[in-house]
Amino acid sequence: MIRVGYIALNTYRETVRDKVLYNLVLFALLMIASSYILGKISVYQEVKIIKDLGLAAISIFGMAIAIFVGIGLVSKEIDKRTLYSLLPKPITRVQFLLGKYFGLCLTVLVNVLVMTAGLYFLLFLMSEPFEPALLKAIFLIYVKLTVLVGVALLFSTFTSSTLAGVFAGFVYVVGYFSTDLKNFDSVVDTGALPQITKALYYLLPNFKNFDIKAPIVAGDIVPMTQIVWATAYGLVYVSLLLVASAWVFQRRNLK
């Protein structure tokens, strides 16, 4: 685990130096700030709009960070040939992948915390009291992003950065329409397409499980059992993704 921690910390240091990362966080903070202006346009709805757009910004830009940085976790090391100097040392391929995964998860966590601080600061300027319920939505957003990091890592183990980005983006979009995929046979009941969509439903992550933004913004109570269940679902899916990534990477010819 010491070796995994070393790689994770090194990955974090590399990613925080990426200019793209800072640009994404800056755009997210600007989007959160712009919600204040939009809120002023809507009478009596400014706080809800700020919360809604703030959570959306954390989710969207967190997704961008997870994908755009995650797809290069392995391919960049191969292109720069730094991977060849690491693996001959007493570091296994599994340790390398785990370190990369946890390093990017740490990067995503830090950026989510920065965006969260920006959202709460804006609410503070609005003289709004501290609302712990928002942290539930933000926590599940982060769990969702850790799953997406795992997806990006899996694709980066066997394809180029460009294709990995396309595949990860596809999984993210389709993951929000999982229920529609499951019920697709009620619309089209001929051919192999219904079977394919149902297979995708069971294979791809259901990102709707992590989306509690609407009830939180509306002021509804989200039970802790739902938070725990979604977290457990995310942990299981991440575990499967890491196992699949390790299996693929172990068999990849790096020469």
LINMO-V597429 format. One record per residue. N is the residue number from 1. PHI is phi in degrees with one decimal (none if undefined). D_LAST is the distance of its C-alpha to the last C-alpha in Angstrom with 2 decimals. Layout:
N,PHI,D_LAST ; N,PHI,D_LAST
This chain:
1,none,26.80 ; 2,-63.2,27.10 ; 3,-66.9,23.33 ; 4,-61.9,23.28 ; 5,-62.9,26.23 ; 6,-63.4,24.66 ; 7,-66.2,21.63 ; 8,-61.7,24.19 ; 9,-66.1,26.44 ; 10,-66.3,23.79 ; 11,-63.7,22.72 ; 12,-60.5,26.43 ; 13,-63.1,26.97 ; 14,-69.0,24.24 ; 15,-70.3,25.56 ; 16,-71.8,29.18 ; 17,-88.4,28.51 ; 18,-75.6,27.41 ; 19,-64.6,30.33 ; 20,-59.9,29.79 ; 21,-60.0,30.57 ; 22,-65.7,33.87 ; 23,-63.9,34.82 ; 24,-64.5,34.42 ; 25,-64.6,36.50 ; 26,-62.6,39.07 ; 27,-62.7,39.45 ; 28,-63.8,39.88 ; 29,-65.2,42.59 ; 30,-65.8,44.27 ; 31,-65.6,44.30 ; 32,-63.7,45.87 ; 33,-65.7,48.40 ; 34,-67.0,49.23 ; 35,-63.3,50.21 ; 36,-64.1,53.17 ; 37,-67.0,54.47 ; 38,-63.5,54.04 ; 39,-64.0,55.77 ; 40,-67.0,58.77 ; 41,-72.3,59.19 ; 42,-93.9,59.49 ; 43,-67.7,62.63 ; 44,65.2,62.28 ; 45,-119.3,58.63 ; 46,-61.9,56.97 ; 47,-67.1,55.71 ; 48,-63.2,54.23 ; 49,-66.6,52.51 ; 50,-62.6,51.04 ; 51,-64.4,49.73 ; 52,-63.6,48.41 ; 53,-70.0,46.62 ; 54,-63.7,45.45 ; 55,-66.0,43.76 ; 56,-63.5,42.35 ; 57,-64.4,40.88 ; 58,-60.7,39.24 ; 59,-70.2,37.72 ; 60,-67.1,36.62 ; 61,-75.7,35.17 ; 62,-64.0,33.61 ; 63,-61.7,31.89 ; 64,-62.3,30.69 ; 65,-64.4,29.30 ; 66,-60.3,27.57 ; 67,-79.3,25.89 ; 68,-66.6,25.19 ; 69,-86.8,23.82 ; 70,-65.9,22.23 ; 71,-68.3,20.07 ; 72,-101.0,18.14 ; 73,-57.7,17.72 ; 74,-99.7,14.03 ; 75,-62.3,13.07 ; 76,-64.5,14.75 ; 77,-64.7,12.92 ; 78,-70.8,9.50 ; 79,-63.3,11.42 ; 80,-82.9,13.14 ; 81,63.0,10.19 ; 82,-75.5,12.75 ; 83,-64.4,10.81 ; 84,-68.5,8.88 ; 85,-83.3,12.49 ; 86,-82.5,13.90 ; 87,-66.9,12.14 ; 88,-64.0,12.81 ; 89,-74.6,16.36 ; 90,-71.2,18.60 ; 91,-127.7,17.32 ; 92,-81.0,16.12 ; 93,-65.6,14.23 ; 94,-64.7,17.72 ; 95,-61.9,19.32 ; 96,-61.9,16.91 ; 97,-64.7,17.77 ; 98,-61.6,21.42 ; 99,-62.0,21.66 ; 100,-62.6,20.39 ; 101,-63.3,22.83 ; 102,-67.2,25.80 ; 103,-64.4,25.22 ; 104,-71.2,25.51 ; 105,-61.0,28.41 ; 106,-66.2,30.11 ; 107,-61.3,29.69 ; 108,-62.3,31.17 ; 109,-60.4,33.95 ; 110,-60.1,34.98 ; 111,-70.4,35.19 ; 112,-63.6,37.13 ; 113,-64.3,39.50 ; 114,-63.4,40.04 ; 115,-67.3,40.87 ; 116,-64.0,43.06 ; 117,-61.6,44.95 ; 118,-63.2,45.53 ; 119,-65.8,46.95 ; 120,-66.7,49.23 ; 121,-64.8,50.37 ; 122,-65.2,51.44 ; 123,-65.2,53.32 ; 124,-63.7,54.92 ; 125,-64.9,56.17 ; 126,-84.4,57.67 ; 127,63.6,59.57 ; 128,-86.2,57.84 ; 129,-69.5,57.76 ; 130,-60.6,54.49 ; 131,-116.5,53.23 ; 132,-62.9,51.00 ; 133,-60.1,50.48 ; 134,-61.7,48.04 ; 135,-65.9,45.74 ; 136,-63.0,45.46 ; 137,-64.8,44.10 ; 138,-67.6,41.77 ; 139,-61.6,40.48 ; 140,-70.1,39.62 ; 141,-61.0,38.01 ; 142,-66.3,35.70 ; 143,-59.6,35.00 ; 144,-59.8,34.16 ; 145,-67.3,31.77 ; 146,-66.1,29.93 ; 147,-66.0,29.46 ; 148,-65.7,28.21 ; 149,-60.5,25.69 ; 150,-62.8,24.42 ; 151,-63.4,24.29 ; 152,-62.4,22.34 ; 153,-64.0,19.87 ; 154,-59.4,19.42 ; 155,-66.9,18.77 ; 156,-70.9,16.37 ; 157,-79.3,14.02 ; 158,-137.1,13.42 ; 159,-143.9,14.75 ; 160,-74.4,15.41 ; 161,-61.9,18.00 ; 162,-63.2,20.68 ; 163,-65.6,20.50 ; 164,-61.2,20.22 ; 165,-65.3,23.36 ; 166,-63.7,25.15 ; 167,-64.3,24.51 ; 168,-65.2,25.51 ; 169,-63.7,28.57 ; 170,-61.5,29.48 ; 171,-62.2,29.41 ; 172,-63.8,31.53 ; 173,-67.4,34.11 ; 174,-64.6,34.37 ; 175,-62.3,34.59 ; 176,-89.8,37.92 ; 177,-120.5,39.32 ; 178,-60.1,38.52 ; 179,-62.4,42.23 ; 180,-64.0,42.67 ; 181,-64.0,39.84 ; 182,-64.6,41.59 ; 183,-96.8,44.89 ; 184,-65.5,43.59 ; 185,-68.2,45.12 ; 186,-76.8,48.54 ; 187,-97.7,47.99 ; 188,-124.3,46.18 ; 189,-112.4,46.88 ; 190,-124.4,45.78 ; 191,79.0,42.52 ; 192,-91.4,39.18 ; 193,-59.5,38.88 ; 194,-60.1,40.80 ; 195,-67.3,38.59 ; 196,-65.9,35.43 ; 197,-65.7,36.93 ; 198,-68.6,38.09 ; 199,-64.3,34.64 ; 200,-63.7,33.27 ; 201,-60.9,36.12 ; 202,-80.2,35.12 ; 203,-87.0,31.35 ; 204,-85.5,31.23 ; 205,-68.5,32.66 ; 206,-94.8,36.30 ; 207,-71.7,36.50 ; 208,-63.8,40.26 ; 209,-62.1,40.51 ; 210,-99.7,39.78 ; 211,-98.6,42.16 ; 212,-121.6,45.55 ; 213,-61.3,46.23 ; 214,-59.8,49.23 ; 215,-65.4,51.27 ; 216,-65.5,50.53 ; 217,-65.1,51.69 ; 218,-74.3,54.70 ; 219,89.7,55.67 ; 220,-77.7,55.25 ; 221,-86.5,54.40 ; 222,-103.4,50.95 ; 223,-64.3,51.20 ; 224,-64.6,48.90 ; 225,-61.3,48.16 ; 226,-68.0,46.37 ; 227,-64.5,44.31 ; 228,-64.4,43.44 ; 229,-63.4,42.57 ; 230,-64.6,40.29 ; 231,-65.2,38.57 ; 232,-62.4,38.09 ; 233,-59.6,36.72 ; 234,-63.8,34.19 ; 235,-63.9,33.13 ; 236,-64.7,32.69 ; 237,-67.2,30.66 ; 238,-62.1,28.39 ; 239,-60.0,27.90 ; 240,-65.0,26.91 ; 241,-64.4,24.45 ; 242,-68.0,22.79 ; 243,-63.8,22.69 ; 244,-63.6,21.16 ; 245,-62.7,18.52 ; 246,-64.4,17.65 ; 247,-62.7,17.66 ; 248,-68.3,15.27 ; 249,-68.6,12.82 ; 250,-64.0,13.00 ; 251,-98.3,11.91 ; 252,-82.1,9.06 ; 253,-85.4,5.64 ; 254,-90.2,3.79 ; 255,-84.2,0.00
